[in-house]
Amino acid sequence: MANLMDDVGAVLDEAARKANGDKAKTGIDLAEMSVAANYSLEGLNIKGNVPLEKLVAAVRRFRSGERRPDVDLPRLNILLHGPSGTGKTAFVRYLAREVGAPLHVVRASDILSKWIGESEKGVAKAFQMAREKNAILFLDEADSFFQSRDGADHSWEVTLTNEFLCQMEIFGGCLICSTNYAENFDTAVARRFCFKIRFDYLTDNGKEHFFASYFKTPLATAEKSRLQAIDRLTVADFRTVKERLFYLSDGETNEERLAALEEEVAAKGKVRATIGFNR
């Protein structure tokens, strides 16, 4: 009976894919992705030796067709990693807009399937669509795809990573991956990223920059000290508080804003120890 149900499920799954033109397994194609009005490279806490402005210039140069004669295959793989909410996805949108490139966005839900072999097909399809549209391929939640094969519990985890490695080798385009958990990456996959950029929690200067950017109000000395004392603040925290207070109050105060920011950080719970990339 179980085998029969699986067979029926497979038939229905295939019928659904055909009816939807396989769209559910190929991601999202957007000629332009909107960039938040308050988003800015200024104030972000970026770890590494490559400023984001230079990274944008590198992608623009890559897409212009400029090549070095000693590079066998044109390829540009970029890994953005760090805590949630630190600006990784927003930066990818900004980058695509700045270089005038279409963006093909793929998330775990677009690829992962319970049917044997379907996830690997989804991977190949994602790369194929990005290639056909000459788009930047952006894999969000990339740790879902690139789990270390050394600790794999299932054979499909190994074959999925192998398929990604194969597609990365032959892609010839710009691939950007984003993850909150770079420490989970397979080492062979990690080596294939020529840029590894960490987005971290905001510094004191970053906190003040985004407070001014989102709330358009000065801080008194005591308020500034209170803001700086809030650990693990991210760009997303400011956006969330801005949206919340917009609906709750006609004229919120700095006291309300600071208290809301403190609540956002408290809701994150304890810090999870990680081992990331430092370059």
N, C-alpha and C positions, 0 to 999 in steps of 0.2 A: 504493500500500500504506500509506503514511504517513497519508493522509487517511482511509482505511478504519479504521486503528487508532485515530485520533483520534475518529472517529465512534463506534466501539465503546466507547472509554473514556468518552465523554460520556454514552452510554446507561447504562453501569454506574454512573457517578458519580451520575446522576440517580436511578437505582433505589436506590442506597445512601442517598441523602438522604431519599427517600420512606419507605424501610423504617425509618429512624431518626427520623422525624418532623422532619427538618431540624435536629435538635439540634446536630449537629456544626458548624453554621455560625451559631449564635446566642449562644454564650457560656454563662455559668453564672449561674443565678438562685439567690440565697441570701437567705432572710429575715434571717438574721444570719450574719456571718462571724466566726469566733473571733478573739479578740485575744490575742496572746501574753501570758502571765502577767507577764513582766518588762517589757512595753512601757509606756513613759511619755513624755509630752510633755516632761517635765523632762529636761534633759541633751541634747536634740536641738539641732543647730546649724542654725538657720533664718535665712536671709538675706532681708531685705525689711522692709517697714514694717507688715506685718499679722501679729500673733501668731496661732499656731494656734488658741488659744482663741477669738479673734474670728472666725476663719474658720468654726469649728464653729457659733458663734452666727449667722453670716450664712446658713449653709445651713439652720439650724433656722428662721430667720425666713422664708427663701425658701419652704420647704416648708409653712409655716403659712398661706401665701396672702397675706401682707402685701405690698402692691404700692404703687409710686409712680405717680401719675397721669401723669407725664411720660415713663414708659417704655412704649414701644409694645407690646413682646412680652416676657412674663416669661421670663428666661433667666439661667442662672448657669453659666458655664464656668470651670473651675479647672485650671491647669497646675501640676503638681508635677514639678520637675526637679532633677537633681543626680546624683552618683555612685551606683553600685549599692550597695545595702545600707544606705543612710542613713536608712531608715524611711518611705519614701513609701507603699508598699503597705500597710504596717501602719497607717499613719495613716488611710488611707481606710477600713480595716476599723473602726478606732476611731471615726471620724467617723460612719459609718453606724450603729454601735451607739448612739452618744450621741444622735443625732437620731431614732432609732427608725425608720430607713428601710431597705427592702429594697435590696439591691445587685446590680446586673446587671454581671457582670465579663466583658469581652471582650478576648481576646488576639489577636495576629497570626494564630496558627494557627486561630482560630475563623472568620476572615474571608477571608484571602488564599487564592486559588484559581488554578490554572493555566488554568482555562477562561475565555474571554473573557466579561466581563460578570458573572461569578459573584461576584467580590469586591464589586462595587458593590451587588449584591443582598444580600450579607451585611451590608454597612454599613446599608442601609435596614432590614433585618430586626432588627439589633441595636437601633437607635433605636426601632423599632416595639415591640419586646418591653419595653424599658424604659418606654416611654410607657404601654403597657397595664397594667403592674404598678405604675405610679407609683414606679418605682425610680430610685435614683441610677445613672447609667450610668458605669462605670469602664472606660476604655480603657488597658490596660497595654501597655507597649512601643509607645507611641503614635508614636514616630518611624518605625515600620514603615509607618504609614499616611500620615503628613504630610510626606513628603519634598518638598524644594523643587522646584517645577515648572520652575524656570529650568535646573536641571541634570538633568532627567529624561532617561533613556536610552530609555524606552519610552512609547508613547501611553497605556497602561493606568495608568501612574503618575500621569499628569495627570488622567485621568478619575476615578481613585480619590479623589484629593484634592478634585476638584470635587464629587464625590458627598458627601464629608464636609462640605464647606463648605455645601452645600445642606441637608443634614440638620441641621447645627448651627443654621442660621437658623430652621428650622421646629420644632425639638424642643420648646422651651418647658419643659424640665426642667433638672435639675442634671447637668452633664457634668463628669467629672473625668478628666484625662489624666495619665499618668505616663511619664517618659522619662529615660534616662540621657544622651541626646544632643540637648538642646534646640537646639543650633546647626544641626542638620539640618532644622529645621522650616521649612515654607513660611511666608513673611512674612505672607501674607494670613490664614493659619490662626492664627499667633501673635497677631495683632491682636484676634482674637475671644475671647481669654481675659481676663476682667476681673481675675482674680487669677493672678499668676505667682509661685510660692513655690519658692525653692531650698532643698533639703536638702543640707547640706555635711558634710564630715568633722568628727568630733567635736573640740571644743575640749578643753583640759586639764581643765576642770571637768566636761565631758561624759564624758570618759574615766573620771574618778574616780567619777562618779555611776553609770555602767553597770557598772563593776568591782564596786562595792559591791552594786548591785542583783542582778547575776548570781551573784556568788561569796560574798556574805555574809561577807566577812572584811576586816579592816582592813589597810592598807598601811603598812609601815615607811617612813621618810623616803627611804631609798635606793630602795625599790621604787616609791614614788610618782614619783620622778624618772625612773626607768626607763620607767614607764608613759607619762609625759608626753613622753618622747623618741620614742615610736612615732608616726610620721606616718601619715596617711590611715586612721586607725581608724574603723570604722563600728559601728553597733548590731549588724549581722549578724555581724561578726567575733566579738563577745562571745558571741552565740548559738551560733555554730559551735564555738568553743573549749569552751563549756560542755557541749555535746553530746559532743564528742570525748573530753574528759577524764572524763565520766561513765562511759563504757564502758571506759576504759583504766585507771582508778585508783579505789581505794576511798577515798582521802584525799589528793587532789592538793594541792600546795603553791602558794604565790604564785610561786615560781620557775618551776614548770611552766606556770602560767597565763600569766605574762608571756612566757615563751619561745614558747608556742603562739600568742599574739597577734602576736608579732614574725614568726613563720612565716607567718601569714595575710597580713600586709601584704607580706612579701617575695614571696609567690606572685602578687600582683597585677601585678608587673612595673613597667615605667616608667609615669610619669604621662602620660596622653593630654591634650594641650593642647586646651582647649575655649573656645568663646565662648558664654556662656549669657545668660540674662535676669537682671537685677540688681534687679528689683522684685517 
